[in-house]
Amino acid sequence: MIWLAALIVAMGCALVLPVNGYLMNLLMQASTYAIAVLGMTVVLGYAGQINIAQAAFFGIGAYGLALGTTALGLPFFVALVFGAVIALLFGIVLGGSTLKLGGHYLAMVTISFQEILTLVLTNWISVSRGPDGISNIPRPHLGFLALDLAPHYLALCVFVLFLAAGLVIWLKSSRLGLSMQAVRDNELAAGVVGIDTYRVKIIAFAASAALAGLGGGLFAGAFRYISPDQFSFDDSVVLLTMALLGGVDVAIGAVIGTALLILLPEWLRFLKQFYLAVYGLAVILIMVFMPQGISGYFVRFFRRVPPMQEGAITPLVFGAAGSTGGMLLEVSGLAKHFGGLRAVDDIDLAVERGSVHALIGPNGSGKTTTLNLLSGIYRPTSGSIRLGGRDVAGFAPHLLAAAGIGRTFQNIRLFHSLTAFENVLIGSFRDAGSRDAESRRARAAAALDFVGMAERAHVTVASLPYGHQRLIEIARALAANPTLLLLDEPAAGLNLTEKQNLVALLRRLRGHGLTILLIEHDMDLVEQVSDRIAVLNFGRRIADGTPGEVLRHPDVVAAYLGEVAENAPA
């Protein structure tokens, strides 16, 4: 209701307040630019992908509308959609071909695209009209509404801005939006919990381009004239700065940042020749003292509403762990070579359903590399991995998550900007039994309660102590209802009490029939929870059996303690 009231007030002001032509142009520029900056909120703020070509997509939308109305004779709104769709398609093509690069490489590619588009618009005179640009761009007529009048057209721009902002706000808490934020915070963990990271990044890039194209089309109608120099690299930098100043991961930040950079210079005109210096200093001070943007500075003062209620929590169901007996995981001849280094060298491993199978060995023996092969982070050099009789060797992480493999990491990999509940909710996206939002929320709440973290559900994980973060990571893996749970040194960094609680948790999981493959250096913990132990040394398996058999095996003793001299005293 607040959003609707704000929309009505904003549109009413645009229609009835007496505004001179210059200020009207500034307001139309601000509202159309803000729509493009909302695209930066999606691609950079939500998904964490650098895009320095937003002005290019803005220009594609503007030229799509201009050429659609003047050259093709399309109705205004058809041409507006036409321009946004063309921008979206360019976003898909550019994103699909470059998003695997990431980081500064992605930034360089987007800069190149921006420069190429500027050259094309300048020199393809037969289509773009070259440096002279396109003039006499018509505004729409919508029944009795004379949208060609400046106040009415401004009201249209404000309406579209509010609509786009509402969509971006809704996106943040949706399944797709949480997936984008997971990719931003930790792409490796996002893949392991079942998110197709490449697909999510392309969607974010395409949505950003579409919003820029929509804003560009409205911009062209607002000024009725466009030329290539309005969509240059400098303009992309301005759009990026607007997003950063306002708050890159908050939709309202796009509006604040745009208004600030467009209107602040006008407010400082009275300083005459000094206004640019004051303007630049103001921008620098905001970025230094408000690194999360203006809106981010204020948002941190508002606590999140706890996303679940304790009374609504149901017991966690382990549907995938129902069957017992037989081998769940069968690894044969598995190898991973990094050049001349054989990190994993022809190992065989069989894990029985419903058991806890420990994988131990000295540092550098290949344990974590084995888990990375089983979870799809690495592709094996050779060998087979059969899960429930199905060969899954070489599958991508998100496909292995869908097949039933969940895991935790030696170095905790949580989505640090999200709450404990949101982290675990993302894990529930891959639970086949949770097909609607309510069932996923119930699954996430149950997983948190199972590990004893229900009371901390609304807390941002970055502010939780280390031991609690370990439990949140385990709960996230359990929320996906895995068939096989891979735990990479879950006791690392825990104190004695936390280790005892972890032992109790692992025993409960075994009691529910969940199959666990455990890497751990704490031999006392391994003995307490394991049914079988396999030992690796220099990438090869040297022993496999019950804890009593393995821990007294001479090769295992030698691997941990070194060879015992024949004449050494007893």
C-alpha angles and dihedrals in degrees: 000000000000090000092050092048091051090051092051092048093047094048091045091053091049091052103042110024114097105241127171121236096257094052090044089057091050091052092049090048091049094049094048094044090049090059090056091046089054085063088057088053089059100043100034104021099041104025099027095228119143114235119178095167101074092119088056092058089042088055093047090056091047093050091043090058095040095050092038093057101034103033105024098033094230121161112261098252093044089052090047091055089043091057093046091050092050089051089049092052091050088049092053093048095046094042095044092053099043112024093089086067098059129171121041092347090062090048091054092049093051091048089052091050090051092053093045092053092050090053092048093050091048098047106030090083097163090064110020096033088236123239091344090068128199121300137183093045106176126232120222132267113211110186110285092350111101097209091170087079112094097236091048092047090049088053088053091051091049091050092052090045092054091046092051093045091051090051092050091048091050090047093059095066096036125099091258093047093050088049090053091051090048090054089049095050099041120352094185093054091044091059093047093053090055107271118138092225096188092052092047092051092050091050091050092049092047093048090050091051092048092052090048090050091050092051091046092053092052089046091056091051092046096057098025090217133073136177134179095258090067091067104045133134089268089061091052089054089050091052091049091049091050090055094047095047095048096042119281099221098043121077094215087055089069090059094044095047093047093048091048097052095043101040102032094071089053092051090052097049090102088071088067112193092009098055096091091053092049090045092052092046091051091052092048093049092051093051092046099046098030104040091166092052131254095291092044090055092058098035091063089067092063115077120222116250108248104260097217141032123230093225091061095055116118126195116276112257119212099204095161092053096058100104121069135190130050129055118303098181124034119180119186128183092342114180138169121187126188100196105297093348115098101203092171116021120192100312127175121204135170123191119193121222115264094014135115108232115188123208111202138168143128121297111288094022093124102259099129091040088056091052090048089054092048092049096045099249088119128033112227120247088217141339137066135272115199120189113188089342094309120115106232100165111141096015117146116255095254091051092051089049088053089049090058108269117132127176149177128213135240088231104045113252110194130150094258099196093054131077124257090256093050091050092053092041089059088055091054092060089085096050105114090207094056104071100151133052095254095051090048091051090048091050092050092048091049092050091051091049091049091060093041098251102112092111091057095049096115096046120105106247093229088068095050122100118257096257092052091050088056090055093047090054091051090047090052090054092046092050089068090060093233125201091210124027118203114201117190108201096318091177094056110123095007124129123233095269092048090050091053090051089049091053090053091049093050091049090052090051091050089048089057090054098250115155112231132188106197131195112195140151095200101095093189090058091044092053092049098053109023128099093186136009130209120195127209127194125175090351096305131103111245101172142011128179145083118335092254093052098043101045091054094044109121093224090053092049090049092049092054101033104023128243114317113230114244094231096040114131116259 
